[in-house]
Amino acid sequence: MPLYRAGSELLYFVHVPKCAGTSVTEYLQARFGPAAFEDRAFLRVPASHPWSRTSPQHIDANSLERILPRSFFDHAVAVVRHPERRLASAYVFQRKQKTIGRLTSFDRWLKTLAQRRARNPYIHDNHPRPMCEFLPEDTTWFRMEEGFEDFIAHLNSLFGPAPQALEILSLIHI
């Protein structure tokens, strides 16, 4: 649940896994400064020592509502992605993380995913959790496939324009 201080307001970036979240986070950090409630080293923490079942940036909306009221932050924004492309990306990422056996095909992984999620809804650091389960009420969301110009324009409408160099960088990077 990356939170950013933007002047006197608090922005919550709903980091839906496998939806350009790392790139968007880097842009938001360049624009607003470091995030609160983000842990990029979560997967390197021994399995016996995590503080939560997922990294804080991959918190689902129900869990978030238990610890922070929606009124705590002023704005919530998210980037979403076509569900099939997102699941394929999650599979590839988990293979690289070695949480899926190298001989496990995408089809086999997908066929057993619902059953494994029923036993552990936080499996794979919430990467396969349905996107709708991340979005708190009143979240403004943008489709990754449509580019990031509308996302940046929305931030500009809320907080004023970003420095020009950052705008040019963002169009190249995210």
Salt bridges, closest charged atoms under 4 A:
GLU9 OE2 - HIS75 NE2 3.16
GLU26 OE2 - ARG40 NH1 3.63
GLU26 OE1 - HIS173 NE2 2.89
GLU38 OE2 - ARG40 NE 3.46
ASP60 OD1 - ARG129 NH2 3.99
ASP125 OD2 - HIS58 ND1 2.82
GLU133 OE1 - ARG117 NH2 3.82
GLU133 OE1 - ARG129 NH1 2.70
GLU145 OE2 - ARG85 NH1 3.76
GLU146 OE2 - ARG143 NH1 3.69
GLU167 OE2 - ARG31 NH1 3.82
